[in-house]
Amino acid sequence: MKNRLTNSARRSRVFMTITLCSIMMLIISACGSNSSDSSQGKISEDKFNVVTSFYPIYEFTKAIGGDDVNVINLLPTGVEPHDWTPRSQDIVNTSKAGLFLYNGAGLEAWVPNFLKGLDKDSNVKAVEVSTGINLIDSEEEDHTHEDEAHDDHAHEGEEHDDHAHESEVQEDDGHNHGSIDPHTWVSPKSALVMAENIKNSLVEADPEHKAGYEERYGELKQQLVDLDAKFTEQLSNVSQKEIVVSHQAFGYLARDYGLTQHSIMGLSPDAEPTGQDIVKLANLVKEEGIRYIFFEELVSDKLAKTLASEAGVETMVLNPVEGLTQEQLENGDNYFTLMEKNLQNLVTALQ
């Protein structure tokens, strides 16, 4: 009888231990999920609340809003924005905010349904901050590059004509978001337009703090003007103008600073290239004397390294600044430090 009680007690202790471990694992799992999947912030009762769709808009809004606003960024740290979709808590927070700022140009395909899901009593105003930028049609850009590849006298003296042609395309078909390049913020010239749109939205929605918004916008604008000047000066002096990147995120930077972008993947980093695409790019790399293949931190570098190995060249980071990694966040990196690193790497690769 004693042995039976002892065995029963042991079985009971083992069962309780397993149960407690299971509960702890569920708690840990839930905490981990919240840290990586949830919005970055909570609604404040004491400040004007602004919800932003992803990192660059978040940073510009915080810079302009200062202490007058509470900014909630939907996209979590370390997450690439192309495939991310919002959660129910994101809808709750946005419904309670005064402004919802998103990039537009086709980046956030989830926005129409997201706005429909907001609380019917919500007073939040949604603003597309890429409005006013001369958008790039990626299909037209691809055709232009194919034509240039067949021209023995390509590139020199043709940049002005190419840019004018892109402008004509956008005037004819500015709402064809299926092929529109959404990566506007990667060029400081476009970022200037976005920053002004953010400032105007804040002033209109919260005129009580207009003076502060205007003052801080002036400071941010000067930073972007200075960054633009650096890109213009340093990239005008490089001998090579061709860049090969992991995904097609640098069209605005290339257009604004006289470069030509060749991408392994398309506008979305999920667009897988064929073996023939890799061989074709490898041949281009060899023919043009390209020394580096650029990859980015939030997307797998496997294809970039495969192409680099095929072409016998090295890899280097070119960051589309779609978001921060956890390490970058801890190091205090921001849009400007990452863009400065991009410029350094471009100059190294192209000189």
Secondary structure as the mmCIF struct_conf table of DSSP 4:
data_model
#
loop_
_struct_conf.conf_type_id
_struct_conf.id
_struct_conf.beg_label_comp_id
_struct_conf.beg_label_asym_id
_struct_conf.beg_label_seq_id
_struct_conf.end_label_comp_id
_struct_conf.end_label_asym_id
_struct_conf.end_label_seq_id
HELX_RH_AL_P HELX_RH_AL_P1 LYS A 2 ASP A 37
BEND BEND1 SER A 38 SER A 38
STRN STRN1 GLN A 40 GLN A 40
BEND BEND2 GLY A 41 GLY A 41
BEND BEND3 GLU A 45 LYS A 47
STRN STRN2 PHE A 48 THR A 52
BEND BEND4 SER A 53 PHE A 54
HELX_RH_AL_P HELX_RH_AL_P2 TYR A 55 GLY A 65
HELX_RH_3T_P HELX_RH_3T_P1 GLY A 66 ASP A 68
STRN STRN3 VAL A 69 ASN A 73
BEND BEND5 LEU A 74 LEU A 75
HELX_LH_PP_P HELX_LH_PP_P1 PRO A 76 PRO A 76
TURN_TY1_P TURN_TY1_P1 THR A 77 GLY A 78
TURN_TY1_P TURN_TY1_P2 PRO A 81 HIS A 82
BEND BEND6 ASP A 83 ASP A 83
HELX_RH_AL_P HELX_RH_AL_P3 SER A 88 LYS A 96
BEND BEND7 GLY A 98 GLY A 98
STRN STRN4 LEU A 99 TYR A 102
TURN_TY1_P TURN_TY1_P3 ALA A 105 GLY A 106
BEND BEND8 LEU A 107 LEU A 107
TURN_TY1_P TURN_TY1_P4 ALA A 109 TRP A 110
HELX_RH_AL_P HELX_RH_AL_P4 VAL A 111 LYS A 116
TURN_TY1_P TURN_TY1_P5 GLY A 117 GLY A 117
BEND BEND9 LEU A 118 LEU A 118
TURN_TY1_P TURN_TY1_P6 LYS A 120 ASP A 121
STRN STRN5 LYS A 125 GLU A 128
TURN_TY1_P TURN_TY1_P7 VAL A 129 GLY A 132
BEND BEND10 ILE A 133 ILE A 133
STRN STRN6 ILE A 136 ASP A 137
HELX_RH_AL_P HELX_RH_AL_P5 SER A 138 ALA A 149
TURN_TY1_P TURN_TY1_P8 HIS A 150 HIS A 150
TURN_TY1_P TURN_TY1_P9 ASP A 152 HIS A 153
BEND BEND11 HIS A 155 HIS A 155
TURN_TY1_P TURN_TY1_P10 GLU A 156 GLU A 158
HELX_RH_AL_P HELX_RH_AL_P6 GLU A 159 ASP A 172
TURN_TY1_P TURN_TY1_P11 GLY A 174 HIS A 175
TURN_TY1_P TURN_TY1_P12 HIS A 177 SER A 179
STRN STRN7 ILE A 180 ASP A 181
HELX_RH_3T_P HELX_RH_3T_P2 THR A 184 VAL A 186
BEND BEND12 SER A 187 SER A 187
HELX_RH_AL_P HELX_RH_AL_P7 PRO A 188 ALA A 205
HELX_RH_3T_P HELX_RH_3T_P3 PRO A 207 HIS A 209
HELX_RH_AL_P HELX_RH_AL_P8 LYS A 210 LEU A 235
TURN_TY1_P TURN_TY1_P13 SER A 236 ASN A 237
BEND BEND13 SER A 239 SER A 239
STRN STRN8 GLU A 242 VAL A 245
BEND BEND14 SER A 246 GLN A 248
HELX_RH_AL_P HELX_RH_AL_P9 GLY A 251 ASP A 256
TURN_TY1_P TURN_TY1_P14 TYR A 257 GLY A 258
STRN STRN9 THR A 260 SER A 263
BEND BEND15 ILE A 264 MET A 265
BEND BEND16 LEU A 267 SER A 268
TURN_TY1_P TURN_TY1_P15 PRO A 269 ASP A 270
HELX_LH_PP_P HELX_LH_PP_P2 GLU A 272 THR A 274
HELX_RH_AL_P HELX_RH_AL_P10 GLY A 275 GLU A 288
TURN_TY1_P TURN_TY1_P16 GLY A 289 GLY A 289
STRN STRN10 TYR A 292 PHE A 295
TURN_TY1_P TURN_TY1_P17 GLU A 297 LEU A 298
BEND BEND17 VAL A 299 VAL A 299
HELX_RH_AL_P HELX_RH_AL_P11 LYS A 302 ALA A 311
TURN_TY1_P TURN_TY1_P18 GLY A 312 GLY A 312
STRN STRN11 GLU A 314 VAL A 317
BEND BEND18 GLU A 322 GLU A 322
HELX_RH_AL_P HELX_RH_AL_P12 GLN A 326 ASN A 331
TURN_TY1_P TURN_TY1_P19 GLY A 332 GLY A 332
HELX_RH_AL_P HELX_RH_AL_P13 TYR A 335 LEU A 350
#
